[in-house]
């Protein structure tokens, strides 16, 4: 048994002795009250002995007892203390019920009441049971139902009962609303310094009302880790409450405030109000949060992605940045020390591409260790890279569609000029850390470091396919942004949605594809009304985020002329996707069918006469494959003809003799 365990056990034993002695005093008072005759000397002597036993038990305590702490924390009078013990005796001593029934002259009243307490206990005062007095205000006791207040049964609150016997736990009425935050590992130096700064803010506060500490940023795990470190310094417990569970009904909210405030008194605790997923337009929820904060004077963190404004209560905000590249490298080195003692520069590659929190780095390493144990692939660089992609993969289901990149350069039929630009884009993504950081271009200016490209061309000319090829070659995730979800008619909502997209993607490993971007980023209009002004603000906001986004942002448009020229000047690459000529269409037809597809007598020269783009060719080929499979045949010209007729009908375009003549 270690020293700390021994001390705790010693305190628990002594606390039990003290509580038993204190209960014996109250039990003696009940016995004396049930005796109608003048108290004989032996009863007086017994009372004195009980008081002496309490004093001796108190002297034997290595630290103040739970009962003494409770009386001090809630400023209970002697009568309130004994009334609390009277209720505790009902739970801890079976004889109390019998004595209560005898004292009240009714076998059905085997419970304490205010009337009994006022008559039997020393130094009674009526206001002890008032609603705003400590016993009822802090729910230390519960008052049951009866015709009169003084005859209502009194019961000790279960949380207080366990506290008196030395057991600390979260009130079960808070379970599911407030959850514990475990102690996390060591912080990186920049986060540790910030934790010390926050601690100093609280320690230097001269007023009775503590300031609220707001931790702002996109990485929830880092904010919780910093809050956990602060609480370790302050020797406090840390709990978290999602903002979404804060009740809106005033009665429920008031009950939550009382229970939590009591909890902070009983156990030195701090609370994180987690607003990371809060809808900032939810006025009712924001009002409930403000009300909770205004009426709860304790150690409170607000974790949010953006700064929140709160009335009256002093609020101190800190922006939580991701660890520096050097700090991330140190975390990687420590996390990989067991599975890869010889790293051979792999960490540098990961840090250059991914901007991860310590928690995400440890998760990626754990995933990599599991793969190494089960997989035949011993290439640690590939395994770690894929683990980082998965761990950093943003949750953008409402705003974006994840596209698994499977296409490669062989699937892309383009003139060599366009292909070279695409290769240049890939080179910029691979070498951005070298050019920006090692060679110092980032030190010249923070503007224009984002890598952006505009893909312009008619529908089906390969713009999305090119994005998929880039993602596949760079081994990055590709997200297609759903513009119908991003663009909103409500002022400010479009910027908020764009912010969510970029913030979620900034951990790395993501290529953002804004498809049909002219719908969102068209020419900035002449300002005629408020809507025009805010539409221009949306475009300006996008320009700002694209210039600072550390990854690759791709825009596609069917009409390049619809894009604002000021916008075009700030895009690094523009790739024009031409409509394929006959030779290019023939090449697309040569590559369109997978190797396992049975084909018979397909003439690509004749097929190339179909005057459609690559996307339409793919549709025709796929439809022809289904037709052939259903007929139990290899894909033939007749199947392609039927598929072409279907595709042309969809396009509302006639299929001419020049295109399909002499096919048979």
C-alpha positions as CSV (number, residue, x, y, z in Angstrom):
1,X,0.0,0.0,0.0
2,X,1.5,3.3,-1.1
3,X,1.6,6.4,1.1
4,X,-1.3,8.2,-0.6
5,X,-3.6,5.1,-0.4
6,X,-2.7,4.7,3.3
7,X,-3.5,8.4,4.0
8,X,-6.9,8.1,2.2
9,X,-7.8,4.9,4.0
10,X,-6.8,6.5,7.3
11,X,-9.0,9.5,6.6
12,X,-12.0,7.3,5.6
13,X,-11.7,5.3,8.8
14,X,-11.5,8.4,10.9
15,X,-14.3,10.1,9.0
16,X,-16.6,7.2,9.7
17,X,-15.7,7.4,13.5
18,X,-16.5,11.1,13.5
19,X,-19.8,10.7,11.7
20,X,-20.9,7.9,14.0
21,X,-20.0,10.1,17.0
22,X,-21.9,13.1,15.6
23,X,-25.0,10.9,14.8
24,X,-24.9,9.6,18.4
25,X,-25.3,13.2,19.7
26,X,-28.4,13.7,17.6
27,X,-29.7,10.3,18.5
28,X,-29.2,11.3,22.2
29,X,-31.2,14.5,21.6
30,X,-34.1,12.4,20.2
31,X,-34.0,10.0,23.2
32,X,-34.0,13.0,25.6
33,X,-37.0,14.5,23.8
34,X,-39.0,11.3,24.1
35,X,-38.5,11.3,27.9
36,X,-41.1,13.6,29.3
37,X,-39.7,13.5,32.9
38,X,-36.9,15.9,33.9
39,X,-33.6,14.5,32.7
40,X,-31.9,12.3,35.2
41,X,-28.2,12.8,35.9
42,X,-27.3,9.7,33.9
43,X,-28.8,11.2,30.7
44,X,-26.9,14.4,31.2
45,X,-23.7,12.4,31.7
46,X,-24.3,10.4,28.6
47,X,-24.9,13.6,26.6
48,X,-21.6,15.0,27.9
49,X,-19.8,11.8,27.0
50,X,-21.2,11.9,23.4
51,X,-19.9,15.5,23.0
52,X,-16.5,14.4,24.3
53,X,-16.5,11.5,21.8
54,X,-17.1,14.0,19.0
55,X,-14.2,16.1,20.1
56,X,-11.9,13.1,20.3
57,X,-13.0,11.9,16.9
58,X,-12.3,15.4,15.5
59,X,-8.9,15.4,17.0
60,X,-8.1,12.1,15.4
61,X,-8.9,13.3,11.9
62,X,-5.9,13.7,9.6
63,X,-7.9,16.3,7.7
64,X,-11.3,17.9,8.3
65,X,-14.2,15.5,8.2
66,X,-16.8,15.5,5.4
67,X,-19.4,16.9,7.8
68,X,-17.1,19.7,8.9
69,X,-16.3,20.5,5.2
70,X,-20.0,20.5,4.4
71,X,-20.9,22.9,7.2
72,X,-18.1,25.2,6.2
73,X,-18.8,25.2,2.5
74,X,-22.5,25.9,2.9
75,X,-22.2,28.0,6.1
76,X,-24.6,25.8,8.1
77,X,-25.6,26.8,11.6
78,X,-25.5,24.3,14.5
79,X,-29.2,23.6,14.2
80,X,-28.9,23.1,10.4
81,X,-26.0,20.8,11.0
82,X,-28.0,18.7,13.5
83,X,-31.1,18.7,11.2
84,X,-28.9,17.3,8.4
85,X,-27.6,14.6,10.8
86,X,-31.2,13.8,11.8
87,X,-31.9,13.1,8.1
88,X,-28.6,11.2,7.7
89,X,-29.4,9.0,10.7
90,X,-32.5,7.7,8.9
91,X,-30.2,6.3,6.2
92,X,-27.3,5.1,8.4
93,X,-28.9,4.0,11.7
94,X,-32.1,1.9,11.8
95,X,-33.0,3.1,15.3
96,X,-33.7,6.7,14.1
97,X,-37.0,5.7,12.4
98,X,-38.3,4.2,15.6
99,X,-37.3,7.2,17.7
100,X,-38.9,9.6,15.2
101,X,-42.2,7.6,15.4
102,X,-42.1,7.6,19.3
103,X,-41.2,11.3,19.4
104,X,-44.1,12.2,17.2
105,X,-46.5,9.8,18.9
106,X,-47.5,8.2,15.6
107,X,-46.1,4.9,14.2
108,X,-46.9,6.1,10.7
109,X,-44.5,9.1,11.2
110,X,-41.3,7.2,11.3
111,X,-39.4,10.0,9.6
112,X,-38.0,13.4,10.6
113,X,-40.0,16.6,10.2
114,X,-39.3,20.3,10.7
115,X,-41.7,20.2,13.7
116,X,-39.7,17.4,15.3
117,X,-36.4,19.1,14.6
118,X,-37.6,22.4,16.1
119,X,-38.7,20.6,19.2
120,X,-35.9,18.1,19.8
121,X,-32.7,19.8,18.5
122,X,-30.6,22.5,20.2
123,X,-30.7,26.2,19.1
124,X,-33.6,25.9,16.7
125,X,-34.5,28.7,14.2
126,X,-37.3,28.8,11.8
127,X,-35.5,30.1,8.8
128,X,-33.4,27.0,8.5
129,X,-36.1,25.5,6.3
130,X,-36.7,28.6,4.2
131,X,-36.5,28.1,0.5
132,X,-33.5,30.5,0.2
133,X,-31.6,29.0,3.2
134,X,-28.8,26.6,2.5
135,X,-30.5,23.3,3.2
136,X,-33.2,23.8,0.6
137,X,-31.4,26.2,-1.7
138,X,-28.6,23.8,-2.3
139,X,-30.9,20.7,-2.2
140,X,-29.1,19.3,0.8
141,X,-32.4,17.9,2.0
142,X,-35.6,17.2,0.2
143,X,-39.1,18.1,1.6
144,X,-41.8,15.6,0.9
145,X,-45.5,16.1,0.4
146,X,-47.8,16.9,3.3
147,X,-50.7,19.2,4.3
148,X,-48.3,21.5,6.1
149,X,-44.7,22.4,5.7
150,X,-43.7,21.6,9.3
151,X,-45.2,18.1,9.1
152,X,-43.7,17.2,5.7
153,X,-41.2,14.3,5.7
154,X,-37.6,15.4,5.3
155,X,-35.0,13.3,3.5
156,X,-31.3,13.7,3.0
157,X,-30.2,14.1,-0.7
158,X,-28.4,11.0,-1.9
159,X,-25.4,13.0,-3.2
160,X,-25.0,14.6,0.2
161,X,-25.4,11.2,2.0
162,X,-22.5,9.7,0.0
163,X,-20.5,12.8,0.5
164,X,-20.9,12.5,4.3
165,X,-19.5,9.0,4.3
166,X,-16.6,10.1,2.1
167,X,-17.6,9.0,-1.3
168,X,-17.2,11.5,-4.2
169,X,-19.2,11.0,-7.4
170,X,-21.1,13.1,-9.9
171,X,-24.8,13.5,-9.0
172,X,-26.7,11.0,-11.1
173,X,-29.1,13.8,-12.2
174,X,-26.2,15.3,-14.1
175,X,-25.2,12.1,-15.7
176,X,-25.7,12.2,-19.5
177,X,-25.5,16.0,-19.4
178,X,-22.1,16.4,-17.9
179,X,-19.3,13.9,-18.5
180,X,-15.7,13.7,-17.0
181,X,-12.7,14.7,-19.1
182,X,-9.8,12.3,-18.5
183,X,-6.3,13.5,-17.8
184,X,-4.5,13.7,-21.1
185,X,-0.8,13.5,-21.9
186,X,1.8,16.2,-21.9
187,X,1.2,19.3,-24.0
188,X,3.5,20.6,-26.7
189,X,5.5,23.6,-25.5
190,X,3.3,26.2,-27.1
191,X,0.1,24.8,-25.6
192,X,1.8,24.3,-22.2
193,X,2.8,28.0,-22.2
194,X,-0.8,28.9,-23.0
195,X,-2.1,26.7,-20.2
196,X,0.2,28.6,-17.8
197,X,-1.1,31.9,-19.1
198,X,-4.7,30.9,-18.5
199,X,-3.8,29.7,-15.0
200,X,-2.3,33.1,-14.3
201,X,-5.5,34.9,-15.4
202,X,-7.5,33.0,-12.9
203,X,-4.9,33.2,-10.1
204,X,-4.6,37.0,-10.6
205,X,-8.3,37.7,-10.5
206,X,-9.1,40.1,-7.7
207,X,-12.9,40.0,-7.9
208,X,-15.2,37.3,-6.5
209,X,-16.5,36.5,-10.0
210,X,-14.1,34.5,-12.1
211,X,-13.7,35.4,-15.8
212,X,-14.9,32.9,-18.3
213,X,-12.0,31.4,-20.4
214,X,-12.9,30.9,-24.1
215,X,-10.6,28.6,-26.1
216,X,-11.2,29.2,-29.8
217,X,-10.0,26.9,-32.7
218,X,-10.9,24.0,-34.9
219,X,-9.2,21.2,-33.0
220,X,-11.4,20.0,-30.1
221,X,-8.8,17.6,-28.7
222,X,-6.2,20.3,-28.3
223,X,-8.6,22.6,-26.5
224,X,-9.6,19.8,-24.1
225,X,-6.0,18.9,-23.5
226,X,-5.1,22.5,-22.6
227,X,-8.1,22.7,-20.2
228,X,-7.1,19.4,-18.6
229,X,-3.6,20.7,-18.0
230,X,-4.9,23.9,-16.4
231,X,-7.1,21.8,-14.1
232,X,-4.2,19.6,-13.2
233,X,-2.2,22.7,-12.2
234,X,-5.2,24.0,-10.2
235,X,-5.8,20.5,-8.7
236,X,-9.4,20.5,-10.0
237,X,-11.6,17.9,-11.6
238,X,-12.6,18.7,-15.2
239,X,-16.0,18.0,-16.8
240,X,-17.6,18.7,-20.1
241,X,-21.1,19.6,-21.1
242,X,-22.1,19.8,-24.8
243,X,-24.0,23.1,-25.5
244,X,-26.7,21.2,-27.2
245,X,-27.9,19.5,-24.0
246,X,-28.4,22.7,-22.0
247,X,-32.1,22.8,-21.3
248,X,-34.2,25.6,-22.7
249,X,-37.1,25.4,-20.2
250,X,-36.5,27.8,-17.3
251,X,-37.3,25.3,-14.6
252,X,-35.0,22.7,-16.0
253,X,-32.2,25.2,-16.6
254,X,-32.5,26.5,-13.0
255,X,-32.3,23.0,-11.7
256,X,-29.2,22.3,-13.7
257,X,-27.6,25.5,-12.5
258,X,-28.2,24.6,-8.8
259,X,-27.0,21.1,-9.2
260,X,-23.8,22.0,-11.0
261,X,-23.1,25.0,-8.7
262,X,-23.5,22.6,-5.7
263,X,-21.2,20.2,-7.4
264,X,-18.5,22.8,-7.8
265,X,-18.8,23.5,-4.1
266,X,-18.6,19.9,-3.0
267,X,-15.7,19.0,-5.3
268,X,-13.4,21.6,-6.8
269,X,-14.4,21.3,-10.4
270,X,-14.2,23.1,-13.7
271,X,-16.6,22.8,-16.6
272,X,-16.1,22.9,-20.3
273,X,-19.2,24.2,-22.2
274,X,-18.5,22.6,-25.6
275,X,-19.8,24.9,-28.3
276,X,-17.8,23.4,-31.2
277,X,-20.9,22.0,-32.9
278,X,-23.3,24.8,-31.8
279,X,-25.4,26.6,-34.4
280,X,-24.5,30.2,-33.8
281,X,-28.0,31.1,-35.2
282,X,-29.7,29.2,-32.4
283,X,-30.8,32.2,-30.4
284,X,-32.7,30.2,-27.8
285,X,-29.7,28.0,-27.1
286,X,-27.3,31.0,-26.9
287,X,-29.6,32.7,-24.4
288,X,-29.7,29.5,-22.3
289,X,-25.9,29.3,-22.3
290,X,-25.6,33.0,-21.4
291,X,-28.1,32.5,-18.5
292,X,-26.2,29.4,-17.3
293,X,-22.9,31.3,-17.3
294,X,-24.3,34.4,-15.6
295,X,-25.7,32.4,-12.7
296,X,-22.8,30.0,-12.3
297,X,-19.8,31.5,-10.6
298,X,-17.1,28.9,-11.1
299,X,-14.2,27.8,-13.3
300,X,-15.8,27.7,-16.8
301,X,-14.2,27.1,-20.2
302,X,-16.1,27.8,-23.4
303,X,-14.7,25.7,-26.3
304,X,-15.8,27.1,-29.6
305,X,-14.6,27.4,-33.2
306,X,-15.1,31.1,-33.3
307,X,-15.3,33.8,-30.6
308,X,-18.6,34.2,-28.9
309,X,-19.9,37.3,-27.2
310,X,-21.6,37.0,-23.9
311,X,-23.3,39.8,-21.9
312,X,-22.0,41.1,-18.6
313,X,-19.7,38.2,-17.5
314,X,-16.0,38.9,-18.1
315,X,-14.7,36.8,-20.9
316,X,-11.0,36.2,-21.8
317,X,-10.4,34.5,-25.2
318,X,-7.4,32.6,-26.4
319,X,-6.9,31.3,-30.0
320,X,-5.6,27.7,-30.0
321,X,-3.3,27.1,-32.9
322,X,-2.1,23.7,-34.2
323,X,1.4,22.8,-32.8
324,X,4.3,24.1,-34.9
325,X,6.0,21.9,-37.4
326,X,8.8,21.4,-34.9
327,X,6.4,20.4,-32.2
328,X,4.6,18.0,-34.5
329,X,7.9,16.4,-35.4
330,X,8.7,15.9,-31.8
331,X,5.3,14.3,-31.2
332,X,5.8,12.0,-34.2
333,X,9.2,11.0,-33.0
334,X,8.0,10.1,-29.6
335,X,4.9,8.2,-30.9
336,X,6.9,6.2,-33.4
337,X,9.8,5.4,-31.2
338,X,8.5,1.9,-30.5
339,X,7.4,0.8,-33.9
340,X,10.0,2.6,-36.1
341,X,13.3,3.4,-34.3
342,X,14.9,4.3,-37.7
343,X,12.6,6.9,-39.2
344,X,14.8,7.9,-42.2
345,X,13.1,11.2,-42.9
346,X,9.5,9.8,-42.9
347,X,8.4,12.3,-40.2
348,X,9.5,15.3,-42.3
349,X,7.3,14.1,-45.2
350,X,4.3,13.7,-42.9
351,X,4.7,17.1,-41.2
352,X,5.1,18.8,-44.5
353,X,1.8,17.5,-45.8
354,X,-0.4,17.1,-42.7
355,X,-1.1,19.7,-40.0
356,X,-2.2,17.4,-37.1
357,X,-2.9,17.7,-33.4
358,X,-1.0,15.5,-30.9
359,X,-4.2,13.4,-30.4
360,X,-4.6,12.8,-34.1
361,X,-0.9,11.9,-34.5
362,X,-1.2,9.3,-31.7
363,X,-4.3,7.9,-33.4
364,X,-2.5,7.7,-36.7
365,X,0.4,5.9,-35.1
366,X,-1.9,3.4,-33.3
367,X,-3.6,2.7,-36.6
368,X,-0.2,2.3,-38.4
369,X,1.0,-0.1,-35.7
370,X,-2.1,-2.3,-36.1
371,X,-1.6,-2.4,-39.9
372,X,2.1,-3.3,-39.6
373,X,1.1,-6.2,-37.3
374,X,-1.5,-7.6,-39.8
375,X,-0.4,-6.5,-43.2
376,X,2.2,-7.9,-45.6
377,X,3.1,-4.3,-46.5
378,X,6.1,-3.2,-44.5
379,X,6.4,0.2,-46.1
380,X,6.0,2.4,-43.1
381,X,5.9,5.6,-45.1
382,X,2.8,4.4,-47.1
383,X,1.1,3.0,-44.0
384,X,1.6,6.2,-42.0
385,X,0.5,8.4,-45.0
386,X,-2.7,6.5,-45.4
387,X,-3.3,6.5,-41.6
388,X,-2.9,10.3,-41.6
389,X,-5.3,10.7,-44.5
390,X,-7.9,8.7,-42.6
391,X,-7.4,10.4,-39.3
392,X,-7.4,13.9,-40.8
393,X,-10.4,13.1,-43.1
394,X,-12.8,15.9,-42.5
395,X,-16.5,15.3,-41.6
396,X,-18.1,17.3,-44.4
397,X,-21.0,15.0,-45.3
398,X,-23.5,17.9,-45.3
399,X,-21.4,20.1,-47.6
400,X,-19.1,17.8,-49.6
401,X,-18.9,14.5,-51.3
402,X,-15.9,12.3,-50.8
403,X,-14.6,10.9,-54.1
404,X,-12.3,7.9,-54.0
405,X,-9.6,8.7,-56.5
406,X,-8.9,5.7,-58.8
407,X,-8.2,7.3,-62.2
408,X,-4.6,7.7,-63.3
409,X,-2.8,9.5,-66.1
410,X,-3.6,6.8,-68.6
411,X,-7.3,7.5,-68.2
412,X,-6.9,11.2,-69.0
413,X,-6.9,12.1,-72.7
414,X,-5.8,15.7,-73.1
415,X,-3.3,17.7,-75.3
416,X,0.2,17.6,-73.9
417,X,0.0,21.3,-72.9
418,X,-2.8,20.7,-70.5
419,X,-1.2,17.6,-69.2
420,X,1.9,19.5,-68.4
421,X,0.0,22.1,-66.5
422,X,-1.6,19.4,-64.4
423,X,1.9,17.9,-63.7
424,X,3.0,21.4,-62.6
425,X,0.1,21.6,-60.2
426,X,1.1,18.3,-58.7
427,X,4.7,19.5,-58.4
428,X,3.6,22.6,-56.5
429,X,1.7,20.5,-54.0
430,X,4.6,18.2,-53.4
431,X,7.3,20.9,-53.1
432,X,5.4,23.6,-51.3
433,X,7.1,23.0,-48.0
434,X,10.6,23.2,-49.6
435,X,9.8,26.4,-51.5
436,X,7.8,28.2,-48.8
437,X,9.7,27.1,-45.7
438,X,13.2,25.9,-46.6
439,X,13.8,28.4,-49.3
440,X,12.0,31.2,-47.5
441,X,9.2,32.3,-49.8
442,X,6.7,32.2,-47.0
443,X,8.8,34.7,-45.1
444,X,8.4,37.2,-47.9
445,X,4.6,37.4,-47.8
446,X,1.8,35.4,-46.2
447,X,-0.4,36.1,-49.1
448,X,-0.8,34.0,-52.2
449,X,0.6,30.8,-50.6
450,X,-2.5,28.8,-51.4
451,X,-2.4,26.6,-54.5
452,X,-5.5,27.0,-56.7
453,X,-6.4,26.1,-60.2
454,X,-9.4,26.7,-62.5
455,X,-10.5,23.9,-64.8
456,X,-12.6,25.4,-67.6
457,X,-14.3,23.5,-70.4
458,X,-17.6,22.1,-71.6
459,X,-19.3,19.4,-69.6
460,X,-17.7,16.0,-70.0
461,X,-14.3,17.2,-71.2
462,X,-12.5,15.6,-68.2
463,X,-12.4,18.4,-65.5
464,X,-13.5,16.2,-62.6
465,X,-11.5,13.2,-64.0
466,X,-8.3,15.4,-63.9
467,X,-9.0,16.3,-60.3
468,X,-9.3,12.6,-59.5
469,X,-6.0,11.9,-61.3
470,X,-4.2,14.6,-59.2
471,X,-5.7,13.2,-56.0
472,X,-4.6,9.7,-56.9
473,X,-1.1,10.7,-57.9
474,X,-0.6,12.9,-54.8
475,X,-2.4,10.2,-52.6
476,X,-4.7,12.8,-51.1
477,X,-8.5,12.8,-50.4
478,X,-10.7,14.5,-52.9
479,X,-13.9,16.3,-51.8
480,X,-16.4,17.7,-54.2
481,X,-18.2,20.6,-52.7
482,X,-22.0,20.5,-52.9
483,X,-22.8,24.1,-54.0
484,X,-26.5,23.7,-53.3
485,X,-25.6,23.1,-49.6
486,X,-23.0,25.9,-49.5
487,X,-24.8,28.8,-51.1
488,X,-27.5,30.2,-49.0
489,X,-30.0,33.0,-49.5
490,X,-29.5,34.1,-45.9
491,X,-26.9,36.8,-45.4
492,X,-23.7,35.5,-43.9
493,X,-24.7,31.8,-44.2
494,X,-22.6,31.2,-47.4
495,X,-19.4,32.5,-45.7
496,X,-20.2,30.3,-42.6
497,X,-20.5,27.2,-44.8
498,X,-17.3,28.1,-46.7
499,X,-15.5,28.6,-43.4
500,X,-16.6,25.1,-42.3
501,X,-15.3,23.6,-45.5
502,X,-11.9,25.2,-45.3
503,X,-11.5,24.8,-41.6
504,X,-12.3,21.1,-41.8
505,X,-9.9,20.6,-44.7
506,X,-6.9,22.5,-43.2
507,X,-5.5,19.5,-41.4
508,X,-4.1,18.3,-44.7
509,X,-4.6,15.5,-47.1
510,X,-7.5,17.1,-48.8
511,X,-8.1,18.5,-52.3
512,X,-11.2,20.7,-52.5
513,X,-13.1,20.6,-55.7
514,X,-15.7,23.4,-56.2
515,X,-17.7,22.0,-59.2
516,X,-19.5,24.4,-61.5
517,X,-17.9,27.3,-59.6
518,X,-19.4,30.0,-61.8
519,X,-22.6,29.5,-59.9
520,X,-21.0,30.7,-56.8
521,X,-18.0,32.7,-57.9
522,X,-19.2,34.5,-61.0
523,X,-18.6,38.2,-61.8
524,X,-19.1,40.5,-59.0
525,X,-22.1,42.5,-59.7
526,X,-22.7,46.2,-59.6
527,X,-24.0,47.0,-56.1
528,X,-27.7,47.9,-56.5
529,X,-29.0,46.6,-53.2
530,X,-27.9,44.9,-50.0
531,X,-28.0,41.4,-51.6
532,X,-25.5,42.5,-54.2
533,X,-23.2,43.9,-51.6
534,X,-23.3,40.7,-49.6
535,X,-22.8,38.6,-52.7
536,X,-19.6,40.5,-53.4
537,X,-18.5,39.9,-49.8
538,X,-19.0,36.2,-50.3
539,X,-16.6,36.3,-53.3
540,X,-14.1,38.3,-51.4
541,X,-14.2,35.9,-48.5
542,X,-13.6,32.9,-50.8
543,X,-10.6,34.7,-52.4
544,X,-9.1,35.3,-48.9
545,X,-9.6,31.7,-47.8
546,X,-8.2,30.2,-51.0
547,X,-5.1,32.3,-50.8
548,X,-4.5,31.1,-47.2
549,X,-5.6,27.5,-47.7
550,X,-2.4,25.3,-47.4
551,X,-3.8,22.6,-49.7
552,X,-5.0,22.5,-53.2
553,X,-8.3,24.1,-54.2
554,X,-9.8,23.3,-57.6
555,X,-12.6,25.2,-59.4
556,X,-14.4,23.9,-62.4
557,X,-16.6,25.9,-64.8
558,X,-18.3,25.3,-68.1
559,X,-17.9,29.0,-69.0
560,X,-14.6,30.6,-68.2
561,X,-16.0,34.0,-69.2
562,X,-18.5,33.9,-66.4
563,X,-15.7,34.0,-63.8
564,X,-14.8,37.4,-62.4
565,X,-11.5,38.6,-63.9
566,X,-10.3,39.8,-60.4
567,X,-10.8,36.3,-59.2
568,X,-8.9,34.8,-62.2
569,X,-5.9,37.0,-61.4
570,X,-5.5,35.4,-58.0
571,X,-5.8,31.8,-59.3
572,X,-2.4,30.2,-59.8
573,X,-3.3,27.9,-62.7
574,X,-5.9,27.9,-65.4
575,X,-6.4,24.8,-67.5
576,X,-8.6,25.0,-70.5
577,X,-10.2,21.6,-71.3
578,X,-10.9,21.5,-75.1
579,X,-13.7,19.5,-76.7
580,X,-11.9,16.3,-78.0
581,X,-11.2,16.1,-81.7
582,X,-11.6,12.8,-83.6
583,X,-8.1,11.6,-82.8
584,X,-8.6,12.2,-79.1
585,X,-12.1,10.6,-79.2
586,X,-10.6,7.5,-80.8
587,X,-8.0,7.4,-78.0
588,X,-10.7,7.7,-75.4
589,X,-12.6,4.8,-77.0
590,X,-9.4,2.7,-76.9
591,X,-9.1,3.2,-73.2
592,X,-12.7,3.3,-72.1
593,X,-13.4,-0.5,-71.7
594,X,-11.6,-2.2,-68.7
595,X,-9.4,-5.1,-69.7
596,X,-11.8,-7.7,-68.4
597,X,-14.7,-6.5,-70.6
598,X,-15.3,-8.8,-73.6
599,X,-15.4,-6.8,-76.8
600,X,-15.9,-8.0,-80.4
601,X,-15.2,-6.1,-83.6
602,X,-15.2,-2.6,-82.2
603,X,-13.9,-0.1,-84.7
604,X,-12.6,2.9,-82.7
605,X,-12.2,5.0,-85.8
606,X,-15.9,4.7,-86.5
607,X,-16.8,5.2,-82.8
608,X,-14.7,8.4,-82.9
609,X,-17.1,9.9,-85.4
610,X,-19.6,10.2,-82.5
611,X,-19.2,13.9,-81.8
612,X,-19.5,13.8,-78.0
613,X,-17.2,14.6,-75.1
614,X,-15.4,12.1,-72.9
615,X,-18.1,12.0,-70.2
616,X,-20.7,11.1,-72.8
617,X,-18.4,8.4,-74.3
618,X,-18.1,6.9,-70.8
619,X,-21.9,6.8,-70.5
620,X,-22.3,5.2,-73.9
621,X,-19.7,2.6,-73.1
622,X,-21.2,1.7,-69.8
623,X,-24.7,1.4,-71.2
624,X,-23.4,-0.7,-74.1
625,X,-21.7,-3.0,-71.5
626,X,-25.0,-3.5,-69.7
627,X,-26.8,-4.2,-72.9
628,X,-24.2,-6.8,-74.0
629,X,-24.1,-8.4,-70.5
630,X,-27.9,-8.8,-70.5
631,X,-27.8,-10.4,-73.9
632,X,-25.0,-12.7,-72.9
633,X,-22.7,-11.4,-75.6
634,X,-19.5,-9.5,-76.0
635,X,-19.7,-5.7,-76.5
636,X,-20.3,-5.1,-80.2
637,X,-21.0,-2.1,-82.4
638,X,-24.8,-2.8,-82.2
639,X,-24.7,-2.4,-78.5
640,X,-22.8,0.8,-78.8
641,X,-25.3,2.1,-81.4
642,X,-28.3,1.5,-79.0
643,X,-26.4,3.1,-76.2
644,X,-25.5,6.1,-78.4
645,X,-29.1,6.5,-79.4
646,X,-30.1,6.7,-75.7
647,X,-27.3,9.2,-74.9
648,X,-28.2,11.4,-77.8
649,X,-31.8,11.3,-76.8
650,X,-30.9,12.5,-73.4
651,X,-28.8,15.3,-74.9
652,X,-31.7,16.2,-77.2
653,X,-29.3,15.9,-80.1
654,X,-29.9,14.1,-83.4
655,X,-27.7,11.1,-84.3
656,X,-26.6,11.8,-87.8
657,X,-25.7,9.5,-90.7
658,X,-22.2,11.0,-90.8
659,X,-21.7,9.7,-87.3
660,X,-23.1,6.1,-87.6
661,X,-23.0,5.4,-91.4
662,X,-21.3,2.1,-92.4
663,X,-21.3,0.8,-88.8
664,X,-22.7,-2.6,-89.8
